[in-house]
Amino acid sequence: MWCDAKNSVAIVGVGHSRVGRRLSRPVGLLALDAARAAAEDAGLKVGDIDGLSLSAGPPLGPDAVPGLRSAPVEWMAEALQLKRVDWWTTDVRNISMAVGYAVQALATNSCKYVLLWRAEHQPRRGGASNGSTVAPKAEGEAAYSAPYGLSGTAIRYALAFMRYMKRFGAKREHLAAYVLAARKGANNNPNAVFYSERLAIADYMGARMIADPLCLYDCDMPVDGAGAIVLTRAERAKDLRRQPAFVSALGSAGWNRDVLPPEEYEDNPGNLGRILWASAGLTPKDIDGAMLYDGFSPSIFWWLEGLGFCGRGEAFDWIQHGRIELGGDLPVNTFGGSIGEGRLHGIGHWIEATKQIQGRADDRPGDGARQIANARNILVATGMTGHNAGGILSKELPA
């Protein structure tokens, strides 16, 4: 639940660092690159920032030196040379929850401008990393599943999607429609790790399996990189450089992310949708595009069905024939998603939604066409199994 902050806050600036596989630049500097770019994009000086909101990843291990393999709030405040920080929050795993906390801080006048960032580091196997390379112990309830092969998130998603296939008649070819659409978005996004790499149906169908029926291209791409956004109150936003992207809805739903039954994958997006539609006073027909978290590509089916864009068991057929591509009924992840741009755990989804509302998804030299025509309302949903959260960005304040 959130305070009554509807339309009182807007995103006014976005920024990316370089995104790539095992970059030589430390993750702290990548976070600073994104933060400075977001402030400049909003037409602000870094010193104007007086609120900080970090969406942090999993525990990083003993060698996660701040600035080298992590970018915590205290380190960022010092590195940015901020003179005064009136509000901050940290260790929020779901990026949309971090957005929600920032919105509440601004709505209650706890600060004037909030910088929110997410920075990712892809560890190197066999050397220094951001976590242990020792095989995990099968403790607790995992002792009854992990030794028999049920270990790792990909396997859980594979089981859930296999059940979906058997229940509703979906095939891998149906899933390929999303993967190829996402790659088209990445090919039009210079920030994407797969910007210059095309993907054909034959490549997808012939790719090596990670956990049947999920292949290599169904999994998000671990990267080094960072993204950032700047938020402020609506009355200040109107005087800044960019068209405000008003936060017209927020919601969170779900519970235990480790619950196995596939019904969790179906029910929790439905709970989030119920909250968002009631919060915004909108319906799925009012949404011009959707940025849906895609750690594994079958998530798209559960998002679309749970949020009400199509019926239960219909998404695999509903997305065919370009429906989720640019020019279709509901463009999805026009920037490439996590499987195309890289796994930045949702900050890329919020950045793209903001750009779409601001009408500038094509504003960089080298960008291909990925701007949604007349984008008025863009939905963002992040997380998935168990806990998830999201929001709706709008071009104008609804009446």
C-alpha positions in Angstrom: 0.0 0.0 0.0 1.2 3.5 -0.8 0.3 7.0 0.5 -2.1 9.0 -1.7 0.6 10.3 -4.0 -1.2 9.9 -7.3 0.2 12.3 -10.0 2.0 14.3 -7.4 5.5 13.1 -8.6 7.1 12.7 -12.0 10.3 11.2 -13.4 12.2 14.0 -15.1 15.6 12.6 -16.0 17.2 9.2 -17.0 20.7 8.0 -17.4 22.7 5.0 -18.5 26.2 3.9 -18.0 27.9 1.8 -20.6 26.4 -1.8 -20.5 28.5 -4.8 -21.4 29.9 -8.2 -20.4 32.6 -7.9 -17.8 33.6 -4.3 -18.3 36.9 -3.1 -17.0 35.3 0.0 -15.4 34.4 -0.6 -11.7 30.7 -0.8 -10.9 30.9 2.3 -8.7 32.1 4.4 -11.6 29.4 3.0 -13.8 26.8 4.0 -11.2 28.3 7.5 -11.1 28.1 7.7 -14.9 24.4 6.8 -14.8 23.7 9.2 -11.9 25.4 12.2 -13.5 23.8 11.5 -16.9 20.3 11.4 -15.2 20.8 14.7 -13.4 22.1 16.4 -16.6 19.2 14.9 -18.5 16.8 16.5 -16.1 18.5 19.9 -16.4 19.8 19.7 -12.8 23.1 20.0 -11.2 24.2 17.0 -9.2 24.3 19.2 -6.1 20.5 19.7 -6.5 19.9 16.1 -5.4 18.9 15.8 -1.8 17.2 12.3 -1.9 18.8 9.0 -2.7 17.0 5.7 -3.4 19.1 2.6 -4.1 17.7 -0.6 -5.6 20.2 -3.1 -4.3 20.9 -6.6 -5.6 21.5 -9.8 -3.6 24.2 -9.8 -0.9 27.5 -9.3 -2.6 29.9 -11.2 -0.5 33.1 -10.2 1.4 35.0 -8.8 -1.6 32.2 -6.4 -2.6 34.3 -3.3 -2.0 32.2 -0.1 -2.2 33.0 1.6 -5.4 34.7 -1.4 -6.9 32.0 -4.0 -7.0 29.1 -2.2 -5.3 27.7 1.4 -5.2 25.9 1.8 -1.8 24.1 5.0 -0.7 26.9 6.3 1.6 29.6 5.8 -1.1 27.5 7.5 -3.8 26.7 10.5 -1.6 30.4 11.0 -0.9 31.5 10.3 -4.5 28.9 12.7 -5.8 30.0 15.3 -3.2 26.5 15.9 -2.1 26.4 18.6 0.6 23.0 17.7 2.0 20.9 14.5 1.9 17.5 15.0 3.5 16.1 11.5 2.7 17.5 8.1 1.6 16.6 4.5 1.5 18.6 1.4 0.6 18.6 -2.4 0.1 15.3 -2.4 -1.7 15.4 -5.5 -4.0 12.5 -4.6 -6.3 13.2 -1.5 -8.4 9.5 -0.6 -8.5 9.4 -0.6 -4.7 12.3 1.7 -4.6 10.4 4.0 -7.0 7.4 3.8 -4.7 9.5 4.8 -1.6 10.9 7.8 -3.6 7.5 8.9 -4.6 6.3 8.8 -1.0 9.3 10.8 0.1 8.6 13.5 -2.5 4.9 13.5 -2.0 5.4 14.2 1.7 8.0 16.9 1.0 10.8 15.0 2.7 13.1 16.1 -0.1 13.1 17.9 -3.5 14.9 15.7 -6.0 15.5 11.9 -5.6 18.2 10.1 -7.5 17.4 6.4 -7.9 20.0 3.9 -9.3 20.7 0.3 -9.9 24.2 -1.0 -10.6 25.1 -4.5 -11.6 28.3 -6.5 -11.6 28.9 -9.8 -13.4 31.4 -11.8 -11.4 34.3 -13.6 -13.1 34.4 -17.3 -12.4 37.7 -18.6 -10.9 38.8 -15.2 -9.7 37.7 -12.2 -7.7 33.9 -12.0 -7.8 31.0 -10.4 -6.0 30.1 -13.7 -4.3 31.3 -17.1 -3.3 32.0 -19.7 -6.0 31.6 -22.5 -3.5 28.7 -24.8 -4.2 25.7 -23.9 -2.0 24.5 -26.1 0.8 21.1 -27.8 0.4 19.7 -26.6 3.7 16.1 -26.5 5.1 13.4 -27.5 2.6 16.0 -27.3 -0.2 17.5 -30.5 1.1 14.4 -32.3 -0.3 14.7 -30.8 -3.8 18.1 -29.4 -4.7 20.1 -32.7 -4.6 17.6 -34.1 -7.1 18.0 -31.3 -9.7 15.5 -28.7 -8.5 18.1 -25.9 -8.0 18.3 -22.6 -9.6 15.7 -20.2 -10.8 15.9 -21.3 -14.4 14.8 -24.8 -13.5 11.8 -23.5 -11.5 10.7 -21.3 -14.5 11.2 -24.2 -16.8 8.9 -26.5 -14.8 6.3 -23.8 -14.6 6.4 -23.1 -18.3 6.3 -26.8 -19.1 3.1 -27.1 -17.2 1.8 -24.1 -19.0 2.6 -25.7 -22.3 0.8 -28.9 -21.4 -2.3 -27.1 -20.0 -2.8 -24.7 -22.9 -1.0 -26.1 -25.9 1.8 -23.6 -26.2 5.0 -24.5 -28.0 8.6 -23.1 -28.0 7.8 -21.5 -31.4 5.2 -19.4 -29.6 7.7 -18.2 -27.0 10.1 -17.3 -29.8 7.7 -14.5 -30.9 8.6 -12.6 -27.7 12.3 -13.3 -27.8 12.6 -12.2 -31.4 10.5 -9.1 -30.7 12.7 -8.2 -27.7 15.9 -8.6 -29.8 14.4 -6.2 -32.4 14.1 -3.7 -29.6 17.7 -4.3 -28.5 18.9 -3.8 -32.1 17.4 -0.3 -32.0 18.9 0.5 -28.5 22.6 1.5 -28.5 22.7 0.8 -24.7 21.8 -2.8 -25.3 24.4 -5.6 -24.9 22.9 -7.2 -28.0 22.6 -3.9 -30.0 24.6 -5.3 -33.0 23.6 -8.9 -32.8 20.6 -10.1 -34.9 18.6 -13.1 -34.0 16.5 -15.3 -36.3 14.0 -18.0 -35.5 16.5 -20.7 -36.6 19.0 -19.4 -34.1 16.4 -19.6 -31.3 15.1 -23.0 -32.1 18.7 -24.4 -32.4 20.1 -22.8 -29.3 21.4 -25.0 -26.5 19.0 -25.8 -23.7 19.5 -24.3 -20.2 16.5 -26.1 -18.6 14.1 -27.7 -21.0 12.0 -26.0 -22.5 14.0 -22.8 -21.9 17.0 -22.2 -24.1 19.9 -19.8 -23.8 17.9 -16.9 -25.4 15.1 -17.3 -22.9 17.4 -16.2 -20.1 18.4 -12.6 -19.2 21.9 -11.6 -19.9 24.1 -10.8 -16.9 26.1 -7.6 -17.5 28.1 -4.9 -15.9 26.3 -1.6 -16.0 24.0 0.9 -14.3 20.9 3.0 -14.8 19.5 5.9 -13.0 16.4 8.1 -12.8 15.6 11.4 -11.2 12.2 12.2 -9.7 10.6 15.3 -8.3 7.2 16.8 -7.4 4.9 17.6 -10.3 5.0 21.4 -9.8 8.8 21.4 -10.1 8.8 19.0 -13.0 7.0 21.4 -15.3 9.9 23.9 -15.1 12.6 21.4 -16.0 14.1 20.4 -19.3 12.1 17.3 -20.0 8.4 16.5 -20.4 7.4 15.0 -17.0 6.5 11.4 -16.9 3.9 11.5 -14.1 3.6 8.5 -11.8 -0.2 7.9 -12.0 -0.3 4.5 -10.3 1.8 2.3 -8.0 1.3 -1.1 -6.5 2.9 -4.1 -5.0 1.6 -7.6 -4.6 2.7 -11.2 -3.9 4.6 -12.9 -1.1 7.0 -15.8 -1.1 9.2 -15.7 -4.2 10.4 -19.3 -3.5 7.0 -20.9 -3.6 7.1 -23.5 -6.4 3.5 -24.1 -7.6 3.0 -22.4 -11.0 -0.2 -20.8 -9.8 2.1 -18.3 -8.0 3.3 -17.2 -11.4 -0.2 -16.6 -12.5 -1.9 -15.1 -9.4 0.6 -12.5 -8.3 0.6 -10.5 -11.6 -3.2 -10.5 -11.3 -3.0 -9.0 -7.8 -0.7 -6.3 -9.1 -3.0 -5.5 -12.0 -6.0 -5.2 -9.6 -4.1 -2.6 -7.5 -2.8 -0.7 -10.5 -6.1 -0.4 -12.3 -7.9 0.7 -9.2 -5.1 3.2 -8.3 -4.9 4.8 -11.8 -8.6 4.6 -12.8 -7.4 3.0 -16.0 -8.0 -0.3 -17.8 -5.7 -2.4 -20.0 -7.2 -0.7 -23.1 -5.8 2.6 -21.9 -2.2 1.3 -21.9 -0.1 2.2 -25.0 3.0 0.0 -24.1 4.2 -2.3 -21.3 7.7 -2.7 -19.9 7.5 -6.1 -18.2 10.3 -7.7 -16.3 11.7 -10.7 -18.2 14.3 -12.5 -16.2 13.0 -15.5 -18.2 10.9 -15.1 -21.3 7.8 -17.1 -20.2 7.2 -14.3 -17.6 5.7 -12.3 -20.4 2.8 -14.7 -20.7 2.0 -14.6 -17.0 2.3 -10.8 -16.9 0.0 -10.3 -19.9 -2.6 -12.7 -18.6 -2.5 -11.6 -15.0 -2.6 -7.9 -15.8 -5.7 -8.5 -17.9 -4.4 -7.8 -21.5 -5.7 -11.3 -22.5 -7.3 -14.3 -20.8 -5.7 -17.1 -18.9 -3.9 -19.4 -21.2 -4.2 -17.1 -24.2 -1.0 -15.1 -24.1 1.1 -17.5 -26.2 -1.3 -17.1 -29.1 -2.1 -13.4 -28.3 1.4 -12.2 -28.8 1.8 -13.6 -32.3 1.8 -11.7 -35.7 3.5 -8.6 -34.3 1.0 -7.7 -31.7 3.7 -6.8 -29.1 6.1 -5.2 -31.6 6.2 -1.5 -32.5 3.0 -0.7 -34.3 1.2 -3.6 -32.7 -1.7 -3.4 -30.2 0.7 -3.4 -27.2 4.4 -2.9 -27.7 6.3 -4.8 -25.0 9.9 -4.1 -23.9 10.7 -1.9 -26.9 14.2 -1.5 -25.6 15.0 -5.2 -25.6 14.1 -6.1 -22.0 16.5 -7.9 -19.7 17.1 -10.6 -22.4 18.1 -8.0 -24.9 19.5 -4.9 -23.2 21.0 -6.8 -20.2 20.0 -7.7 -16.7 19.8 -4.4 -14.8 17.0 -5.8 -12.7 14.2 -3.4 -13.9 15.9 0.0 -14.1 16.0 -0.3 -17.8 12.3 -0.9 -17.9 11.6 2.3 -16.0 14.0 4.3 -18.1 12.4 3.1 -21.3 8.9 3.8 -20.0 10.0 7.3 -19.2 11.5 7.9 -22.6 8.4 6.6 -24.3 6.2 9.0 -22.3 8.6 11.8 -23.1 8.4 10.9 -26.8 12.2 10.5 -27.2 12.9 6.8 -27.4 14.6 7.7 -30.8 16.5 10.7 -29.6 20.0 9.4 -29.8 22.1 9.2 -33.0 22.2 5.7 -34.1 18.8 4.8 -32.5 16.4 2.9 -34.8 12.7 3.5 -34.6 11.3 2.3 -31.3 9.1 5.2 -30.2 5.5 4.3 -29.6 3.2 6.6 -31.5 1.2 8.9 -29.1 2.4 7.1 -26.0 0.1 8.4 -23.1 0.2 5.6 -20.5 3.0 3.1 -20.1 2.8 0.3 -17.6 5.9 -1.0 -15.8 6.0 -4.3 -13.8 9.0 -5.8 -12.1 9.8 -8.8 -10.0 7.7 -11.9 -10.7 7.5 -15.1 -8.6 6.1 -14.3 -5.2 6.7 -10.6 -4.8 6.2 -8.1 -7.6 5.6 -4.4 -7.9 5.0 -1.8 -10.6 3.5 1.4 -11.7 2.0 3.4 -14.6 3.6 6.5 -16.1 1.4 9.0 -17.8 2.0 11.9 -20.2 -0.7 14.1 -18.7 -2.4 14.4 -15.4 -5.7 12.4 -15.7 -8.8 14.5 -15.0 
